[in-house]
Amino acid sequence: MASAPGSPVRVRFCPSPTGNPHVGLVRTALFNWAFAKHHQGTLVFRIEDTDAARDSEESYDQLLDSLRWLGFDWDEGPEVGGPHAPYRQSQRMDLYADVARKLLDAGHAYHCYCSQEELDTRRDAARAAGRPSGYDGHCRDLTETQVAEYKAQGRTPIVRFRMPDETITFTDLVRGELTFTPENVPDYGIVRANGAPLYTLVNPVDDALMEITHVLRGEDLLSSTPRQIALYKALTELGIAQGTPHFGHLPYVMGEGNKKLSKRDPESSLNLYRERGFLPEGLLNYLSLLGWSLSADQDIFTMDEMTAAFDIADVNPNPARFDLKKCEAINADHIRLLDVKDFTERCAPWLKAPYAPWSPQDFDEAKWEAIAPHAQTRLKVLSEITDNVDFLFLPEPAVDEASWTKAMKEGSDALLRTAREKLAAADWTSAESLKEAVLAAGEAHGLKLGKAQAPVRVAVTGRTVGLPLFESLEILGKEKTLARVDAALAKLAA
């Protein structure tokens, strides 16, 4: 029924180009990509763009750009071609029409003339009687006279697939053995009345023609699997398919309130993570943990480590909760794993317009290179770099008033005057010397270092929290530091 043992692994990722890419979709792509890499198999990237009302070229371009940003590569599909081209369903319509005709001719499908009103009425009656409310097979065996009557009424039929009257059992790669009884899997539509093929036809047909061996997809599609297995059997009889692929249904990704993460949830948009400066490897590391783990005691790993270890049998069937804080923490670990040169290059977009509040001519490359190693240890996402280093490149610090109020307590002016005196006499080639100067100022006023440095930090950087203070002062320089302390004293005096 499935591919022969030892046959090359072929998996597919087949999104629709509608709207922004969703992190659940990325997780599905990741597991397929890792599975293909692990088995030295083939990843087919296919575009399911048969819904003209929802699909768009803009979304298509954005989808490809996002997958490239994440670092995914594929063996067949858009931009790379392959033996089963074209890889966009909108360019394969004649093929689907031909398969539908063959299914009709062989008796695996039939024309259904039921109106929506008739379907709704019969479904309501079935529910009221406590019976399954799926299609009742009304048009399965119409006589020529009945067909003629329907045509005389101007009815245009859809095409339905004829489900076999038998129990369907298969072994899910994630969930084990599953069984579906015939009353719960009724005949279903595969072609609309206007001739447009439905997902229920095009998806399995493409999988068959592209010789897909393993279908790894979301749990929300599990209920359609017995339908597809029956269709595969028919396609195999017709010589269109070579058998039925193995199926594995990945767990839901949950958001707040035990609800499935939907496209409407802000944290579901891939663009959000890209704009905030998540590293692709950090985001993918976290998404891989939504249903799978490398080991019980290792959350941080590379994609090479993941693909070497990935086994679909290790995927947990239970829903996985998306935790933004953990995602940020894992991304922070990956930022720290970068070499400094790579880190500085990846920060580049956030050091210029439209993110940077300073003028391009005020940006100092030497200061940036000096502060970068200190910044790298503090960031969760790359976009945080802008606020962390703006004090170096703005003519005056962007003072946060809440920070000012918190730091500038009674007596802060006296402390700042002493700190200025000590700093003016310090060795500005040593951050340790600057620390000793502020420590001495604090001791002169009965304050420990933590209390003493708060007014200095706000005076110089504008904020109560930020990068290591004394290294920051050293990089900013003596002249600017003392000038900012003077400006703070003037503000306090006013």
N, C-alpha and C positions, 0 to 999 in steps of 0.2 A: 504493500500500500504506500509506503514512503520510499525515499531514496535508499538505494542499496547501501549496506554498511561499507564504509571506506570510500564512498563516492565523495567528490569534492563538495565542500560546503558552499552554498550560494544563499545569501540572505539579501533582503531588500529593505530600503527605507523609502517610504512613498507618501510624503506629505502633500497637502493641498496648499496652493499659494494664496492663502486668505489671511490678511492681517499680519500682525507681528508674530514672529516665532515664539512658541510657548515653551517654558522650561520642561514640561512633561514630554513634549515632542522631542526636545533635545536629549532627554534621558533615554527615550526609545531609540533615537539615532545612535547614541553612545553605546548602548548594549549590543545593538546589531553590529556596529563598527568593531567593538572589542571582540565579539564572537567571531567575526570574519577574520580579524587579525590573529586571534588565538589559534584558529584552525588553518591558517594560511589559505583561507578561502576567498570568495569574491563577494564584494559588497556592491549591490546594484542600487543606484539612486534613481528613483522614478518619480515623476511629477503627476499627481492625480488632479488634473485641471479640466474636468468635464463639466463643472458647475459654472457656466458663463456668468451667472448673476453674482457670484461671490469671488471668483478667481480674478486676479489682475496681474499684469506684467510687472507692475511696481512691487507687488508682494513676491513675485517669482524672483526678481532681481535681488530683493532684500533677503530672501531665503538663501540663495546661493552665497551672497556676501557673508551672511551670518555663519553658515557652515564652514566657509573658508576661514573666517576669523577664529572659529573654535579649533581649527586645525584638522578637521575631518578631510579625508580623501576618499575617493570611491573609484572602483575599478571599471564600472560601466555607468553611463548616464550622461546628463547634460555636461557640456564642455569637454568631455573625454570620449564620448561615443561608445561603440561596442557592437557586438554581433546581433543584438536584439533591438537596435534602434528602429523607430524613434522612441525616446524615453519620456515623452509627454503624451498623456492619454488623448488629449485633444487632437493629436496627429495620427491616431490609431482607430478612428471611428469605423472605417470600412472593415477592418479586421473584426471588430465586435459584432457588426451587423452580420458578417459571414458566419461567425460562431453561433449567433442566435438562430439563424436559419437552419443550421445543422442540428441544433438541439430540437427545434420544432419538427423537422423532418424525421428525426429518430424517435419522436414521442417523449423526449425528456422534458419538453416544455409545451405549453398550449396558450392559445389566445383566451384572454379573460375580458368579458364585456361588462362586468358589474360596474355600476356607477358608484360614486363615493357615498351617495345617500343610501343605496341598497346595502353597501358594506357596513355602514354605521348602524343601520337598523338591525341587521343580522348579528352584529357584534354585541349590541346592547341586549338582544334577546338571549344570546349565549351566556353573557355575564349574569343576567337575571336567573337563568336556569342553572348556574353554577358550573357551566362548561367552559373550556378554553375559548378565548375570544378571537383567536387568529382566523385566517381565511378558511372558510368551510368547504372549499373544493367545488363550489357551485358550477363553475364552468369547465370542470375537468373533462367531462365526457359529453359535450354538447352534440346534438344531432345536426345534420345539415340543415334541417328545417329551422331549428332554434338559431343557428348562426345566421341564416338568411333573414330571420325576423329581426335580430339585433342590428344587422347591417341596414335593413330597411328603416330602422328607427334612427339611423345616422350615428350609431355608436362606433367609436374607434377603440379597438382593444389594446390592452397592454399585453406583454408576454410574461407568463408566470412559469417558474420552474416547478416541475412535478416531483415533490419529495417522495422518496420510497416509504412504503408503509412498514418500517422496521426501526428498531432501536439502534441508535448510533453511539458507539463507545470509542473513545480515543484516549491516548495517554498524553496529557499535557506535560511539557518539559519542566514547567514550574509547579503545577498543581496535582500532578499524578493522574490517575484514571478518572475520566468523567463520562457520564452516560446521559443521553437525551432520548426521551421516549417520543414516538411519532406525534402524539397529540399536542406536544409542546413545541413542535417544529413544523408548522404548516407550510403549504406552498407559498412561494414568495415571488414578487415582481422582479424581473431582470431587465425589462425594456419598457420605457414609458410609452404612452399612447402616441406621442409625436415621433417615436422612433429612437429617442435618445437612450442610450444604454445607462443602466444604473450601476452604482458602486458594487452591488451584489453580483454583477456579471463581470465588470471590467477588472476588478481587483483579482479574482481567482484566475481569469483568463490570462492576464498579464503574468501572474506568478507561474502559471503552467507553461506559457510560451517562453518565459525567461528562465525556466528550469530551476526555480527557487526550491531549495531543499528544506529550509527552516524558516518559519514565519514567527518572528518575535514581535509582539505588538501589545497594545494596552488591554487591560482587563475589560474595558468597556466594550470591546469587540468579541468577547467570549461567546455571547449568545448567538452570534452569526456563524460560529465555527462549524456546527453540525450541518448547516446549510451548505457551507463551502465544501465540506468533506463529501457530501452527496453530489455536488456539482463536479468536483474533481473526478469522482467515479464515472460520471457520465462523460466528462471530457476525455478520460482515459479510454473508455470504450470507443470513442470517436477518433482516437489517435491524436488528439490535440495535446493531451497531457501524458507525462510518463509515469504518473503515480501521484500520490498525495504527500505534501510536505509534512514535516513535523511542526507542531504548533506549540508555542510557549507564550502564555499571557502574563504580562508584567503587572505588578501591583499598582494600584492607584497612588498618585501623589496627592496627599491631603493638605489642605490649607487650614484656616482658622475654623473652629467649631465643628471639627470632624466632617468637614465637607470636602469633596473633591476639589482640588485646585483648578479653577476655571480661567478662561481667557480674561474674564472681567476682574480677576484679582490682580492688584497692582504688582505683587511680587511674582506673578507668573510670566511677565514679559521679558524675553531675552534682552531686548533693547535696554531695559532698565539696568541690567548688570553691566552691559557694555558701556553705557553712558557714565555709570558710577566708577568705572575703572576696575572692574573685576578682571583678574587674569583668566584667560581661557582655561589654563591648566588648573587653576584654583576652583573655578566654577564646575568644571567637569569632574574633578576629584570629589566635590561635594555631591553632585548629582549621582555619581556612581554609588554613593552610600545609601541612596534611596531605594533600598531593596537588595543590596549586595554589600559585601565587605571583603577586603583583602585578607584580614585576619582580625581576631578579637581585640588585639591591642595595637593596631596600626591604622590610624585614620588618614595619615598623610602619605601620599604615594604619587608617583609619576604615571602617565598614561602607558608608558612602556611596561611598568610593573603591573598595571591593571590588565593589559592585554595578555601578558604572560601567564597570569593566574586565572583569568575569567573563565568561569564554568556556569552555563545557564542553569545547571542543576542546583547551584548554590544560591540562586535568587530566592528571596523570601516572598511567599505569596501574599503576606499580610500587607495592608496599606502602609505607606511610608509617609511620615509627616515632614513637610518642608519647614525647616527652622532657619530663618534668615540670620540669626545671630551666629549659629554654628557655621553657616555658609560663609559669613564674614570672617570668622576665626580661622577657618581653613584657608581662605584666600590670603589672610595676613601671613600665615605660615609659608605659603608659596611665594609671597613677596619677599620674605626674608631669605628664601632659598636662591633668589636670583643673584648673579654676580652684579657688582655695583654698576658696571658699564651698561648691562642690560636693563637694570632698574632705571638708570637715568634716561635711557632712550625710550623706555615705555612711559615714563612720566611726561614726555615732551608735549603731547597734546594739551595737557592741563597747565602748561607754563606759558601759553600764549592765548590770544583771543580765540573764542569768546569767554574763556574761563578765567584768564589772568586779569586782575584789576589794575595791573601796572602797565606803563607804556613800554613798548618793545625796546626802546633805547635805554630804559632803566634796568633791564635784565642784565645781570652780571654772570657770565658763564663760569668764571673762576669761583665765585661765591656759591653758585649752585653745585658745582662739583665738590666743593668742600663740605656743604651741608648734607648732600645726598646720603652718605652712609649713616648719618644720624637719623635722617627722615625714614630711611628704609626700615628701621627697627620699630617704628611707631605707627605705620599706616595699616589700616584694614583694607582700604581700597585706594587706588591710585588718585582718584579725584580729590582725596583729602590733602594732597600735596600742596594745592594752591593756598589754602588757608594757613598751612603750616610754615610756608616760606615767604609769605607776602611781606613780612616785616623787613626782609632783606632788600626788596626791590621797590617798595613804595617810598616816596619822599618822607612821609610821616606814617607811623603805625596806624592801622585801622582799629581804633580803640572800641572794644566791646563795652558798652556802658555798664552792663551787669557785672562784668569782670572788674571794671574800675571801682564800682561801689563795694564789691566784695573784698578787694585787696587794699584799697586806700582807707584804712581805719584811722582813728585818732592817733596822732604821733607818727604817721607815715611820712610826713614832710621832714621831720627830724631824722628819721631813719634814712630817707633818700639822700639828705644832705651829707650824712656820714658815709653812706655807701658811695656817693660821688667822689668824696675825698679819698676814700680807700682805693676806688677803681682808678682814679687819676694817677695814683702812685704805683699801681700794679704793673706786672710784666704782661704785656698784651700778646706775647707769643706763646702764652701758656694758659689753657683753660683752668688748670688747677690753681694758678695764681689769682685768677679772677674769682674763683670759688672762695679762696682764703680771704679775699678782700671783702666779699659780701658776708662771709661768716664773721669776720672781725667787726663789721658794722652791726650785725645782729647782736653779738655779744656785748657791744657797747650800750645797747638798748635793752638788754636782758631778754633777747629773742634767740630761739634756735634757728638754724639755717632755713628750714621750711617756711617759717613765718617771715624771716628777713628777706627771702628772695622773692616773695609774692609781689610786693610793690615794684621791685626792680623789673620783674618780668612784664608786668602790665605796662609800666612806663616805656619799656623798650619794644615789646612785641604787640601790645594791645590786648593780650589775653592772659588768663590765669593758668592755662594749660598749653603745652606745646612741646617743641623739641627740647633736648637738653639745653638748659639755660646758658651755662658758661661757655660751652662750645659755640652756641649761637652768638653770644656777645663777642667772642674772639673773631668769628667770621664777619660779623657786622662791622667791627672795628671800633677803635677808641673814640674817634671824633664823633661818629654818629651816635654811639651809645651815650656818651656824656651829654650831647645835645638833646637827646630824648629825655634823659633824666632831668635836665634843666627845664624842658617844656612841661614835664609833669609837675615839677615844683611850682612853676608859674601858674599852672592850672589849679593846683591845690591852694595857692595863695589867693587866687581870684575867688 
